[in-house]
Amino acid sequence: MLDTIAKLPPFAIVSIAVLLLAFPVRGEQQAAEKKLPPSPPKKHTPIRLVKLKNFNSQDAFRDSLRYALCVASNDNLGFFEREYPLNAKFVDRAELMEIQVLENHPALVCKLWMRPVKAPLLFILPGFGAHYQASGPNSMAQLFFNAGYSVALFSSAVNWEFYQAASRSKAPGLPATDAMDVRKAITVAIAAIKSSYPGKVSSLYLAGYSLGALHVLFVVSQEKKVKNKIGIAGYLAVHPPVNTFKAMKKLDELMSPWRTWPKNKSLLHLQKGAAAYLALLKHGLPKNGEIQLSAKEAEITIAMAYRIALRDLMLAIKASGNDMGLIKTPYGFTKNKLYKELNAISFEEYTDKFAKKAAELRLKTKLSVATLGKISNLGFLEKELASARNVSVITAQDDFLLSKADLQWLANTFKDRCVVFDHGGHMGELYTPEARKAMIDALAKTSDLRPTDKK
């Protein structure tokens, strides 16, 4: 998600902002047309809120930008860990293991931090479009490495790098098939890691955040159904969306109001939002504990980050020749016209056209929009998830990608295994001591390590 902005120079942010605002979004349909699954059952499990200390909440969107504070550093490492290799940052201490997931495809990079002694191995699945070098997943990797795990990290299943190396769909986006690709990549990675580090893996765990958390929960369901199981001991899903279609529609809604503004006004607020996020990455929160943006400026910053990730994915789809005739502009040396076309494609249109057609080709069956919505919804997996006692979920009551019904569904399904914070928006609380401890404790319930968060 917001990891995308962190990698962009200021001139690129301005250019992308102009392009996104200049062209109308296609594919805006009514939610009723999708005939989404019915509401959750009436018997509700009480939602027990965990209150964050010293968290000066502003609103769901500005709180969400605090995700930028999840940055890996040397602060939590002991002296010898910090100095070996000499002066190396945590992110640079990883091995970049290349694994061949699919024939005639590039190798997939598995970023790996191995402990010198036998330890549990945790795989981390990042959020929408995040690369394995992004700050967010590397911060989570450091958290669990410090707690005693060896850690492996892939790019998101909808990142261009994973798509080119490990996706068997012409266009990713259907959670079930994307999770199948993730399972295959994990299987290949486990074999490679155990071969390179014999006797160093005691057990296997899987964690993910945002879209990566959704993929984790689909893997849980698939592991219950297949014969050749990976053998994962415990799972952690952090801020999973419940209703994929509604979440995609929400991202489009964040972008659409700004298209009615004069271009200069919109561009000014986009620049301000991007600058504020980059300042958070570099300097942290201001002394007053508040992000100096309006809620609307935070919304457009979040929306732009997601849209950039979607555009990068579609660019990779076009470059691979897998656009199924849906992208009309040729892929060439100069890409201004291609960017113009891609920037006009909404999340809703991508889901309804690209993901739907790719799923039909892969599954060799026709899918209605209603069916696509149903099988992309976590409610479709309710029976398997409710019975999986080794799965924990962490979220916030004001996550803007969750409706009240979605939040209640999580509480109903996971019961005491569902931790709900009172603030944070979408992942904005993950830097706090309370959230860090909750993530460690969630896996510790099933771990053979019983780790604690080192200070």
C-alpha positions in Angstrom: 0.0 0.0 0.0 1.8 3.2 1.3 5.1 1.5 0.9 4.7 2.5 -2.8 5.0 6.2 -2.0 8.1 5.8 0.1 10.1 4.6 -3.0 9.0 7.6 -5.2 11.0 10.7 -5.8 9.0 14.0 -5.5 8.9 14.6 -9.3 7.4 11.2 -9.8 4.7 11.8 -7.2 3.8 15.0 -9.0 3.7 13.4 -12.4 1.5 10.5 -11.3 -0.8 12.8 -9.4 -1.4 14.8 -12.6 -2.1 11.7 -14.6 -4.5 10.2 -12.1 -6.5 13.4 -11.8 -6.6 14.1 -15.5 -8.6 11.1 -16.6 -11.9 9.8 -15.5 -12.3 6.4 -13.9 -14.3 3.7 -15.8 -16.2 0.8 -14.5 -18.2 2.4 -11.6 -21.1 0.1 -11.1 -23.7 -0.2 -8.3 -22.9 -2.5 -5.4 -26.3 -4.0 -5.8 -25.3 -5.4 -9.2 -22.8 -7.6 -7.5 -25.4 -9.4 -5.3 -23.0 -9.7 -2.5 -23.3 -12.5 0.1 -25.9 -12.1 2.9 -25.2 -10.3 6.2 -23.5 -12.2 9.0 -25.6 -14.2 11.5 -27.6 -12.4 14.1 -26.0 -14.1 17.1 -23.0 -11.9 17.8 -19.8 -12.4 19.8 -19.1 -9.2 21.8 -16.3 -7.2 20.3 -13.8 -6.6 23.1 -11.8 -3.4 22.3 -8.1 -3.1 23.3 -7.4 0.5 24.1 -4.1 2.0 22.8 -2.1 4.1 25.2 -0.6 7.4 24.1 -2.2 7.2 20.7 -3.6 10.6 19.8 -6.2 9.4 17.3 -7.2 11.9 14.6 -9.5 9.9 12.3 -9.3 6.6 10.5 -7.4 8.0 7.5 -4.8 10.1 9.2 -4.3 7.3 11.7 -3.7 4.9 8.8 -0.8 7.0 7.6 1.0 6.1 10.8 1.8 2.8 9.1 4.8 4.8 7.9 6.2 4.5 11.4 6.7 0.7 10.9 10.3 1.0 9.8 13.0 -1.6 10.4 16.0 -0.3 12.3 18.9 -1.4 14.5 17.2 -0.2 17.7 16.0 -3.5 18.9 19.0 -5.6 18.2 21.6 -6.6 20.7 25.2 -5.4 20.4 26.6 -8.4 18.6 23.5 -8.8 16.4 23.8 -5.1 15.5 27.5 -5.3 14.7 27.4 -8.5 12.6 28.0 -7.9 9.8 29.8 -4.8 10.8 27.5 -1.7 10.7 24.9 -3.5 8.6 21.2 -2.5 8.9 18.7 -5.2 9.7 17.2 -5.1 6.2 20.7 -5.5 4.6 21.5 -8.5 6.7 19.0 -10.7 4.8 19.9 -13.3 2.2 18.2 -12.7 -1.1 17.5 -16.4 -2.1 16.3 -16.9 -5.6 13.9 -19.7 -6.1 12.5 -21.2 -9.3 8.7 -21.5 -8.8 7.6 -21.8 -12.4 9.5 -23.0 -15.5 10.4 -20.4 -18.1 9.7 -17.6 -15.6 12.2 -15.4 -13.7 13.3 -16.6 -10.3 11.3 -15.3 -7.3 13.3 -13.5 -4.6 12.7 -14.9 -1.1 14.2 -12.4 1.4 15.5 -14.5 4.3 16.8 -13.9 7.8 18.0 -17.2 9.3 18.9 -17.7 13.0 22.1 -19.5 13.7 20.3 -22.1 15.8 17.2 -24.3 15.1 14.1 -22.0 15.2 10.6 -21.7 13.8 10.4 -20.3 10.3 7.9 -17.6 9.6 6.7 -16.6 6.1 5.4 -13.0 5.8 2.9 -12.0 3.0 2.8 -8.2 2.5 -0.1 -5.9 1.6 -1.4 -4.9 -1.8 1.4 -4.4 -4.3 4.2 -4.2 -1.7 7.7 -5.3 -2.8 9.9 -7.4 -0.6 12.2 -4.4 0.0 9.4 -2.2 1.3 9.7 -0.8 4.8 6.4 -2.3 6.2 7.1 -6.0 5.7 10.8 -5.6 6.7 9.6 -4.0 9.9 7.4 -7.0 10.6 10.3 -9.3 9.7 12.5 -7.6 12.3 9.8 -7.8 15.0 9.6 -11.6 14.6 13.3 -12.1 14.1 14.0 -10.3 17.3 11.4 -12.6 19.0 13.3 -15.7 17.9 12.0 -16.7 14.5 13.8 -17.1 11.3 11.9 -15.1 8.7 11.2 -15.4 5.0 9.5 -12.7 3.0 8.0 -12.5 -0.6 6.7 -9.6 -2.6 2.9 -9.3 -2.6 1.0 -11.7 -4.8 -0.2 -8.7 -6.8 3.2 -7.1 -7.0 4.9 -7.1 -10.4 7.9 -9.1 -9.2 5.8 -11.9 -7.8 3.5 -11.8 -10.8 6.3 -12.3 -13.3 7.9 -15.1 -11.3 5.2 -17.0 -9.6 1.7 -16.2 -10.8 -0.2 -18.8 -12.9 -3.0 -16.3 -13.7 -2.9 -13.9 -16.6 -4.0 -11.2 -14.1 -4.0 -11.8 -10.3 -6.8 -10.5 -8.2 -8.9 -13.6 -7.3 -7.9 -14.4 -3.7 -8.4 -18.1 -4.0 -6.1 -18.6 -7.0 -3.6 -16.0 -5.7 -3.4 -18.0 -2.5 -2.7 -21.2 -4.6 0.3 -19.4 -6.1 1.4 -18.3 -2.7 1.2 -21.9 -1.4 3.3 -23.1 -4.3 5.9 -20.4 -3.7 6.1 -21.3 0.0 6.4 -25.0 -0.8 9.4 -24.3 -3.2 11.0 -21.9 -0.7 10.7 -24.4 2.2 12.5 -27.0 0.2 15.3 -24.6 -0.8 15.7 -23.2 2.7 15.9 -26.7 4.3 18.4 -27.7 1.7 20.6 -24.7 2.4 20.1 -24.8 6.2 19.7 -28.5 7.2 18.3 -29.0 10.7 17.7 -25.2 11.3 13.8 -25.2 10.8 11.8 -26.5 13.8 8.3 -25.6 12.5 6.5 -23.4 10.0 4.3 -20.3 10.5 2.5 -17.9 8.2 1.6 -14.2 8.7 0.3 -11.5 6.5 -1.1 -8.0 6.6 -3.9 -6.3 4.6 -4.2 -8.2 1.3 -1.5 -10.6 2.5 -3.7 -11.3 5.5 -6.5 -12.2 3.2 -4.2 -14.6 1.3 -3.2 -16.1 4.7 -6.8 -17.0 5.5 -7.4 -18.5 2.0 -4.2 -20.6 2.6 -5.8 -21.8 5.9 -8.8 -23.0 4.0 -6.8 -24.7 1.3 -4.5 -26.4 3.8 -7.6 -28.1 5.3 -8.7 -29.4 1.9 -5.5 -30.6 0.1 -3.7 -33.9 0.6 -0.2 -32.5 0.2 -0.2 -30.1 3.2 2.6 -27.6 3.9 2.3 -28.3 7.6 1.9 -24.8 8.9 1.6 -24.7 12.7 0.1 -21.3 13.2 -1.3 -18.3 11.3 -1.6 -14.6 11.9 -3.8 -12.3 9.7 -3.4 -8.6 10.4 -6.1 -6.3 9.1 -7.6 -8.6 6.5 -10.4 -7.2 4.4 -13.5 -9.4 4.7 -15.4 -8.4 1.6 -12.9 -7.9 -1.2 -15.4 -6.2 -3.6 -16.5 -3.7 -1.1 -12.9 -2.9 -0.1 -12.0 -2.3 -3.8 -15.1 0.0 -4.2 -14.0 1.9 -1.1 -10.6 2.6 -2.6 -12.3 3.9 -5.7 -14.5 6.1 -3.6 -11.5 7.7 -1.9 -10.2 8.8 -5.3 -13.4 9.9 -7.0 -14.3 13.2 -5.1 -10.9 14.7 -6.0 -11.6 14.5 -9.7 -14.2 17.3 -9.4 -11.6 19.7 -7.9 -9.5 22.1 -10.0 -6.3 20.4 -11.0 -4.0 22.9 -9.2 -5.9 22.5 -6.0 -5.9 18.7 -6.2 -2.2 18.6 -7.1 -1.3 20.9 -4.1 -3.1 18.5 -1.7 -1.5 15.5 -3.3 2.0 16.9 -2.9 1.2 17.9 0.7 0.0 14.4 1.5 3.0 12.7 -0.1 5.4 15.1 1.7 3.8 14.4 5.1 4.1 10.6 4.6 7.7 10.9 3.6 8.3 13.1 6.7 6.7 10.4 8.9 9.1 7.8 7.4 12.2 10.0 8.1 11.3 11.9 11.3 8.4 10.1 12.9 5.4 11.9 14.4 5.6 15.6 15.3 5.9 16.5 19.0 2.1 17.1 19.3 1.5 13.5 18.0 -0.6 14.7 15.1 -0.1 14.4 11.3 -0.4 17.8 9.8 -2.9 16.9 7.1 -6.7 17.1 6.8 -8.7 13.9 6.6 -9.3 14.5 2.9 -5.6 15.0 2.2 -4.9 11.7 4.0 -7.6 10.0 1.9 -6.1 11.0 -1.4 -2.6 10.0 -0.2 -3.8 6.5 0.6 -5.8 6.3 -2.6 -2.9 7.4 -4.7 -0.6 4.7 -3.2 -3.0 1.9 -4.0 -3.6 3.2 -7.5 0.1 3.4 -8.2 0.5 -0.2 -7.1 -2.4 -1.3 -9.4 -1.0 0.6 -12.3 2.4 -1.1 -11.8 0.7 -4.5 -11.8 -1.2 -3.8 -15.0 2.0 -2.5 -16.7 3.7 -5.9 -15.9 0.6 -7.7 -17.2 0.9 -5.7 -20.5 4.6 -6.3 -20.7 4.1 -10.0 -20.3 1.6 -10.1 -23.1 -1.1 -11.4 -20.7 -3.6 -8.5 -20.9 -6.2 -10.7 -22.7 -6.9 -7.8 -25.2 -8.2 -5.6 -22.4 -5.4 -3.0 -22.6 -5.5 -1.4 -26.1 -2.4 0.8 -26.0 0.8 -1.1 -27.2 3.7 -1.5 -24.7 6.5 0.6 -26.2 9.6 2.7 -25.3 7.5 5.7 -24.5 4.6 4.9 -22.3 2.6 8.1 -21.8 -0.4 6.9 -23.7 -0.2 3.5 -22.0 -0.1 5.3 -18.6 -3.1 7.4 -19.6 -5.1 4.2 -20.3 -4.0 2.4 -17.2 -4.6 5.4 -14.9 -8.2 5.4 -16.0 -8.9 1.8 -14.9 -10.5 1.7 -11.5 -10.2 -1.2 -9.0 -13.8 -2.1 -9.7 -13.1 -2.3 -13.5 -9.9 -4.3 -12.8 -11.8 -6.8 -10.7 -14.8 -7.1 -13.1 -12.8 -7.4 -16.2 -9.1 -8.4 -15.7 -9.4 -10.6 -12.6 -12.7 -12.1 -13.7 -11.5 -13.0 -17.2 -8.2 -14.4 -15.9 -10.0 -16.5 -13.3 -12.3 -17.9 -16.0 -9.3 -18.9 -18.2 -7.4 -20.5 -15.3 -10.4 -22.3 -13.8 -11.9 -23.1 -17.3 -15.4 -22.0 -16.3 -17.6 -19.0 -16.6 -18.0 -16.8 -13.6 -20.7 -14.3 -13.0 -19.9 -11.1 -11.1 -22.0 -12.3 -8.2 -20.1 -15.6 -8.1 -16.8 -13.8 -8.2 -17.9 -11.6 -5.3 -19.0 -14.6 -3.3 -15.8 -16.7 -3.7 -13.7 -13.6 -2.9 -15.5 -13.0 0.4 -14.1 -14.5 3.6 -17.7 -15.5 4.5 -17.2 -18.2 1.8 -14.6 -19.8 4.1 -16.4 -19.3 7.4 -16.7 -23.0 8.3 -13.0 -23.7 7.8 -11.8 -20.5 9.5 -14.1 -20.9 12.6 -12.8 -24.4 13.3 -9.1 -23.4 12.8 -7.9 -22.8 16.4 -4.4 -22.0 15.2 -5.4 -18.8 13.4 -5.4 -15.3 15.0 -6.7 -12.0 13.6 -5.7 -8.5 14.6 -7.5 -5.4 13.3 -9.0 -2.0 14.4 -12.6 -1.0 14.9 -12.1 2.0 12.6 -10.4 0.2 9.7 -11.9 1.9 6.7 -11.8 -1.3 4.6 -14.2 -3.0 7.1 -17.9 -2.3 7.6 -19.5 -2.8 10.9 -20.9 -6.1 9.6 -17.3 -7.2 8.5 -15.9 -6.4 12.0 -18.7 -8.3 13.6 -18.1 -11.3 11.3 -14.4 -11.4 12.4 -15.5 -11.4 16.0 -18.1 -14.1 15.4 -15.7 -16.3 13.5 -12.5 -16.0 15.5 -13.9 -15.2 18.9 -11.1 -15.0 21.5 -8.6 -15.2 18.6 -9.7 -11.8 17.3 -7.9 -8.7 18.7 -9.6 -5.4 17.9 -7.9 -2.1 18.8 -9.9 1.0 19.4 -8.0 3.1 16.9 -5.5 2.8 14.0 -7.6 2.8 10.9 -6.0 0.4 8.4 -2.7 -0.7 10.0 -1.9 2.7 11.6 -1.5 1.2 15.1 1.1 -1.5 14.1 4.0 0.5 15.3 2.6 0.7 18.9 3.9 -1.5 21.7 0.4 -2.9 22.2 0.1 -4.0 18.6 3.7 -5.4 18.5 3.0 -7.4 21.6 -0.4 -8.6 20.2 1.3 -9.9 17.1 4.0 -11.8 19.0 1.5 -13.2 21.5 -0.8 -14.4 18.7 1.8 -16.7 17.2 3.2 -17.6 20.5 0.0 -19.4 21.4 0.8 -22.1 18.8 4.6 -21.6 18.5 7.2 -24.1 19.9 9.4 -21.1 20.7 7.1 -19.1 23.0 8.9 -15.9 22.0 8.7 -12.5 23.7 9.1 -9.1 22.1 12.7 -8.0 22.9 13.2 -4.4 23.9 
